[in-house]
Amino acid sequence: MNPALDRVLQLVAEGKLSALDAAPILDALEGGPTTGAPSASPVSGQGHETGAAGRRTARTARIEIFEGGKRRVNLRVPISLGRFALARVPGLSAERIDEVEEAVATGQLGPILDIEDDDGDGVRIVLE
């Protein structure tokens, strides 16, 4: 991985940089195009990026981790930060990571990953 990317993620983990502040930096380091200003969703009121043909695309990913059927983590991160952190989530197979990356790339909104075992442990990722 790029050392600059690692450094930005480290600053976020240390609380020296917010996830929202890190998002444009990560986009620039990735070399991807920057997106336009967010537009408000008429349904939820949350901001979304407007992609090609005026279609809304997700700006954030909500990551929920369940243990024993109870939600232990409820984290909302910008998509750009989530893409870099995805490979660091323990227990996610390469196939699952590919599924999430494909959903982000195609601009999908809503739940994209929902895994739960018999003990109530699991992970849920929702694009918002």
Summary of the structure (lengths in Angstrom):
residues: 128
radius of gyration: 15.0
end to end distance: 26.6
largest distance: 43.6
contacts: 328
relative contact order: 0.17
helix: 36%
strand: 30%
